[in-house]
Amino acid sequence: MSDPHNINPVLARALEKKGYASLTEVQEAVIAPETEGRDLLVSAQTGSGKTVAFGLAITPTILGNQETFGPAVLPQALVVAPTRELAIQVQRELTWLFGEAKGKIASCVGGMDPRAERRALARGAHIVVGTPGRLRDHIERGGLDMSGLRAVVLDEADEMLDFGFREDLEFILDTAPKERRTLMFSATVPRTISNMAKRYQKDAQRISTVSERAQHSDIEYRALSVAPSDKENAIINVLRYYDAESAIVFCKTRQDVNRLSSRFGNRGFSVVSLSGELSQNERTHALQAMRDGRARVCIATDVAARGIDLPGLELVIHADLPTNSDVLKHRSGRTGRAGRKGICALIVPHTMRKRAQRLVQGARLEVEWASAPSLQEIQAKDTERLLSDPLLTQTYDEKALKLAQELLERHGAEQVAAAFLQQRQTDTPSAEELLDAPVHKETRAKREKQQQQREREPFGDSVWFKMTAGRKERAEPSWLLPIICRLGHVTKREVGAIKIGETETRFEIKAKDAGRFIDAVKASGGGEKSIRITQEEGATTEWVPEVTSMERPKPPAKKKDGERSKSKPRKKEKWTRAQKNAAKKQRAKEQSGNKKKARKSDTGSGGMDALIRKPKRKPS
């Protein structure tokens, strides 16, 4: 140890037996002389040894200078964790840490028999570890006496608030004795944690061992762009490519966990699953299978995997994108722990690329974008692993060598090696052939920038051609360019200016492509209508294009007499106010003149008699 004088000798011996040659940064920080007896607010990297850290931190408070605990009458320390798995893991760590000191550690977690827990509490425990809801239940029922507590530890405090345990935590802290130490350990310290620390801690010392960016420096992040229908196949290929001893795949729902577990198990992967529908016993067995090496892949929902610790986890796969940047960092923090390297792969359907980029930017992570491992890449990796397999250089006993010699004599070296390869391939899950993920669409700004660059670039040397189609035939660049490209086997970038005249059109082709253009035009044929193309300086080439689907637009038919035009009406010109007033006066003047003419015509023929109605003649 770097400074064994700050550690109780019995704990120092326990650490040495466990293989600790030195303490981690957070463990060193919490046992510094200035922290003794004070409340602590600690943020440290996940997997940096926080459990041992708060065990060392509370030792002077609950054990003092003694090397063994006294009789377990009332609990002296309480550790609160967000999940059952984390609470059981903490209990396991503290059991070996305080084993030589004869410390009794009891657990109170949801999913376990509460009657058995009450009996354990009645027998006595020096330290109690539990989840918020179950601890509150025991306190309210009188099973857990808090009067003797000297220290309360909140492990993963930020997660407990995220899970909605605020009321339970406040109840526990309000019930505990006022004269106690309160230690809060959290991966992050948001405002909610700061507010709780101000309320329940006294003169707390803030400890932060690493920067936010350094927390994930041991993790290699890769975002793999895939077709939406290829997500599961891409996960299979990632597992096969890295061939990690232990990996975890995060899914969004229980249904996803069940489906992937079934499919991957059928493909030959050794798989366990974690979801909320499993019993505590099933979850415990699943985690134990991962720790023992009986299973290499754990498929889990985000909530079910909170707080779990899988030592030596090499690979984390996000089958579904996390909901936010904090979840991304928390999931990924399962690997790359305690100085070990890890790999984190995000499976990103190309339709969700922008969302993935926002997540990565929010988390301030450096991510390499790539395609998922292909079948060929996996086969090459398999060959590389086979050639460097330790089994080929391992020393074998005489019995095994004798049997190997007999096999070689009976079947030959090539046959035995081929059988070995065949058996290896049979035992290995096969990889998948993936679809090509569509190229990510460029942004409008990027397209405009590229267009400007192309416009600035000179066209270079060119050869000019003529074709017998002009304005008389209603020729337009939008009609001519596709024909030139299709029949000349060139792209629009190889076609320069197009100048349309009255009866012919001139266009240019890049000089380096002119020969290929002429050869392609000569080889073209079919159709009824022909167009004559002439190189302005050089030979003439005649060709008959296939214009059945791209004929020149026909001129509009002449209107018959009396036929109404179907063309769109011309837009009226906008008049100024002066023009409108002048037109109004003109119309008024015309109307006045028309009235005078009508009066003249009425009085001119019949005079006043024409305006007077004659009475009807009475019958005689």
Buried (B, 14 or more C-beta within 10 A) or exposed (E): BEEEEBBBEBBBBBBEEEEBEEBBBBBBBBBEEEBEEBBBBBBBBBBBBBBBBBBBBBBBBBBEEEBEBEEBEBBBBBBBBBBBBBBBBBBBBBBBBBBBBEBBBBBBBBBBEBEEBBEBBEEEBBBBBBBBBBBBBBBEEEBBBBEEBBBBBBBBBBBBBBBEBBEBBBBBBEBBEEEBBBBBBBBBBEEEBEEBBEEBBEEBBEBEBBEEEEBBEBBBBBBBBBBEEBBBBBBBBBBBBBBBEBBBBBBBEBEBBBBBBEBBBEBEBBBBBBBEEBEBEBBBBBBEBBEEEEBBBBBBBBEBBBBBBBEBBBBBBBBBBBEEBBBBBBBBBBBBBEEBEBBBBBBBBBEBBEEBBEBBEEBEBEBEBEBBBBBEBBEEBBEEEBEEEEEEEEEEEEEEEEEEEEBBEEEEEEEBEEEEEEEEEEEBBEBBEBEEBEEEEEEEEEEEEEEEEEEEEEEEEBBBBBBBBBEEBBBBBEBBBEBBBBBBBBEEEBBBEBBBEEEBBBBBBBEEBBEBBBEBBEEBEEBEEEBEBBBEEEEEBEBBBEBEEEEBEEEEEEEEEEEEEEEEEEEEEEEEEEEEEEEEEEEEEEEEEEEEEEEEEEEEEEEEEEEEEEEEEEEE
